[in-house]
Amino acid sequence: MLLRMSNSAEKSRSTPLHSVSVAGVVVREDGRVSAIRRADNGTWEPPGGVLELDESVEDGVCREVYEETGIKVGVERLTGVYKNVSRGIVALVFRCRPESEAMRLSEESVEVAWLTPDEVSDRMAEVYAVRVLDGLRDDAAPSVRTHDGRHLL
């Protein structure tokens, strides 16, 4: 079977478009992780956002974490790939180590905190908490999960 891939649009079918986002599970030595409470909807999430066209994945993670928290990080490893089927977003989540802990707020965050795993489970919606908890696992294999924006499928 031959598969044909093209960037040109065909009249009989549409090519699905996806957005790629990146997020950092920033883990301190004491096991606490950084989290933000978003300014736009008040939810707790790991810091992250849309990957820019002209940047590497690792650079995108470092940029997003710094923009939203003020924390400079080093990327350690990919911990998960998450697909939001309702919005067409693919999120790449990486475990990171803090290279500085000087936290600050941004236009996107109204609160930044270092949370325990239990606090992550209590404060974050399921689709965000699982990303952080996957990032805390010690095994090297990344998780691959699908969700509808609210619940894992």
PLY file of the C-alpha trace (Angstrom):
ply
format ascii 1.0
element vertex 153
property float x
property float y
property float z
element edge 152
property int vertex1
property int vertex2
end_header
0.00 0.00 0.00
1.39 3.39 -0.98
0.51 6.38 1.15
0.68 9.81 -0.40
1.35 12.83 1.77
1.11 16.35 0.50
0.90 19.88 1.78
-1.43 20.82 -1.02
-5.14 20.83 -0.33
-7.32 18.35 -2.18
-10.93 19.21 -2.92
-12.30 15.85 -1.82
-10.71 15.72 1.63
-9.49 18.05 4.30
-6.26 17.71 6.23
-6.80 17.97 9.98
-4.87 20.77 11.62
-3.32 20.37 15.04
-1.70 22.76 17.44
1.41 21.65 19.33
1.91 22.77 22.89
4.68 22.12 25.39
4.67 22.04 29.18
7.24 21.56 31.91
6.89 19.45 35.03
9.51 21.31 37.04
10.57 19.13 39.98
12.55 20.41 42.97
14.82 18.16 45.03
12.10 17.88 47.70
9.65 16.46 45.14
7.46 19.55 44.85
6.49 20.72 41.36
5.82 24.18 39.99
2.28 25.05 38.98
0.43 28.15 37.88
-3.11 29.33 38.41
-4.08 30.73 35.03
-5.27 34.32 34.74
-7.85 33.58 32.05
-9.81 30.77 33.73
-8.42 30.34 37.26
-7.40 26.71 36.78
-4.18 25.18 38.11
-1.88 23.71 35.44
1.78 22.97 34.80
3.40 25.93 33.02
3.33 25.67 29.24
1.87 26.91 25.99
1.99 26.85 22.21
5.27 25.91 20.55
6.52 28.65 18.22
7.24 27.72 14.59
10.89 28.79 14.74
11.96 27.15 18.03
13.06 23.70 19.11
10.80 21.73 21.42
13.25 22.04 24.33
13.65 25.79 23.79
9.86 26.13 23.77
9.54 24.37 27.13
12.22 26.58 28.69
10.62 29.73 27.25
7.09 28.89 28.38
8.13 27.92 31.91
10.21 31.10 32.26
7.48 33.35 30.81
4.81 32.02 33.15
6.82 31.46 36.36
10.17 33.27 36.15
11.93 29.93 36.76
14.84 29.03 34.48
14.89 25.29 33.78
16.91 22.53 32.18
14.93 19.92 30.25
15.56 16.34 31.40
13.23 14.08 29.38
9.91 13.67 27.60
7.37 12.25 30.06
4.17 12.28 28.02
2.25 13.03 24.84
-1.37 14.11 25.30
-4.00 14.64 22.59
-7.07 16.78 23.18
-9.44 15.36 20.58
-12.03 18.11 21.00
-9.58 20.95 20.26
-6.93 19.26 18.09
-4.09 20.04 20.51
-1.12 17.74 20.98
0.81 18.50 24.17
4.40 17.38 24.72
5.26 17.35 28.43
8.81 17.28 29.77
10.31 16.74 33.19
12.55 19.69 34.03
14.91 20.68 36.82
14.91 24.21 38.18
18.11 26.15 37.56
16.70 29.06 39.55
13.76 29.28 41.93
13.05 33.00 41.70
9.33 32.84 40.95
7.21 35.69 39.61
3.76 36.20 38.17
3.01 37.01 34.54
0.07 38.18 32.43
-0.86 34.49 32.13
-0.50 33.50 35.81
-2.15 34.97 38.89
-0.46 32.54 41.27
2.69 30.39 41.10
3.35 27.69 43.69
5.43 24.63 44.49
2.89 21.83 45.03
3.12 18.35 46.52
1.75 15.46 44.43
-1.34 15.38 46.70
-1.91 19.12 46.14
-1.59 18.56 42.38
-4.34 15.92 42.54
-6.56 18.19 44.66
-6.12 21.43 42.68
-5.76 20.37 39.05
-8.34 18.97 36.67
-7.74 15.32 35.76
-6.23 16.07 32.33
-3.56 18.34 33.88
-2.92 16.41 37.10
-2.13 13.25 35.12
0.53 15.14 33.14
2.28 16.20 36.33
1.93 12.79 37.99
3.26 11.08 34.84
6.22 13.48 35.00
6.97 12.40 38.56
7.25 8.71 37.67
10.78 7.32 37.68
10.43 5.07 34.65
11.85 6.37 31.39
8.94 5.53 29.08
6.68 8.49 28.21
2.92 8.13 28.64
0.66 8.55 25.61
-2.88 9.59 26.51
-6.00 10.96 24.85
-8.62 13.20 26.43
-11.64 15.32 25.54
-10.47 18.45 27.36
-11.97 17.38 30.67
-11.52 13.62 31.09
-9.13 10.93 29.92
-10.57 8.66 27.24
0 1
1 2
2 3
3 4
4 5
5 6
6 7
7 8
8 9
9 10
10 11
11 12
12 13
13 14
14 15
15 16
16 17
17 18
18 19
19 20
20 21
21 22
22 23
23 24
24 25
25 26
26 27
27 28
28 29
29 30
30 31
31 32
32 33
33 34
34 35
35 36
36 37
37 38
38 39
39 40
40 41
41 42
42 43
43 44
44 45
45 46
46 47
47 48
48 49
49 50
50 51
51 52
52 53
53 54
54 55
55 56
56 57
57 58
58 59
59 60
60 61
61 62
62 63
63 64
64 65
65 66
66 67
67 68
68 69
69 70
70 71
71 72
72 73
73 74
74 75
75 76
76 77
77 78
78 79
79 80
80 81
81 82
82 83
83 84
84 85
85 86
86 87
87 88
88 89
89 90
90 91
91 92
92 93
93 94
94 95
95 96
96 97
97 98
98 99
99 100
100 101
101 102
102 103
103 104
104 105
105 106
106 107
107 108
108 109
109 110
110 111
111 112
112 113
113 114
114 115
115 116
116 117
117 118
118 119
119 120
120 121
121 122
122 123
123 124
124 125
125 126
126 127
127 128
128 129
129 130
130 131
131 132
132 133
133 134
134 135
135 136
136 137
137 138
138 139
139 140
140 141
141 142
142 143
143 144
144 145
145 146
146 147
147 148
148 149
149 150
150 151
151 152
